[in-house]
Amino acid sequence: MKIISLCPSNTELCTYLGIEDKLIAIDDYSDWPESIQHLPKVGPDLSIDIDHVESLKPDLVLASLSVPGMEKNIEALKERNLPHIIFNPQSLEDIAQDMLSLGEATGIMNEAEKQAAKFRRTIQRYQDVANTIETKPSLYWEWWPNPLFSPGGVNWLSEISRLAGGYNLFEQVNMASIQVTIEDVLEKDPDHICLAWVGVPLRKVNPELVKKRKGWNDMKAVRTNNIHIMEEPLFCRPSPRLLDGLSKLARTLHPKAYNHIVE
């Protein structure tokens, strides 16, 4: 089977199911794993070269709605009758279901069920520890610095926050992503600030920018130097790699409580 992935999270799903060798092309932003970086690239996820995709004669194209703007890729796939699956995960359980859907489509249902079960077991281990933590710190997640964007409650980062023994400052907002103001965050006074700027290389994520915002030097997270640079691939892509991000966050917030969990 010849598979083309149109976004990083789909590529990572293939890797977790052990079918990365079926990939014949990937999008420009699929930077993991290293073993498939030699494959042809079909463009950035929001501007896929559908002509190139069609020319490769794939048996299956993995599309996604996890990033706003993907709709035009999907319309183009439909127009050309290219066989495809559309994923749209918003939660950790959605990711488990996506593994099963991909397993069914590629004829490896047994392996998919095994990996989905392993994924769920790991989540439960973190949940068991989180249940024992009485004082849960508040986390302000920042996806974009200007204007400020943060995840709402309909997003895996709210789940990740809870599993790591904290909570997302804006988890009560029933949206996947929300625009907030400097004053909104200042008023809520988070215990931790987690910078996961989408599309920005890690070396360019600058915590000093946060400190320059009006009033933020008085914020609890800034005073205690709890400003964390979080790798976008481990927190912003809806794939099983989120568990690596969860591990990092949990050990940042409560190192002793989570130290015994082995992935």
Secondary structure, DSSP 8 states (H G I E B T S, - for coil): --EEESSHHHHHHHHHTT-GGGEEEE-TT----GGGTTS-B---TTS--HHHHHHT--SEEEEE-SSTTTHHHHHHHHHTT--EEEE---SHHHHHHHHHHHHHHHT-HHHHHHHHHHHHHHHHHHHHHHTT-S---EEEEESEETTEEEE-SSSHHHHHHHHTT-EETTTTS-SSEEEE-HHHHHHH--SEEEE--TT--GGG--HHHHHTSTTGGGSHHHHTT-EEE--HHHHSS-STTHHHHHHHHHHHH-HHHHTT---
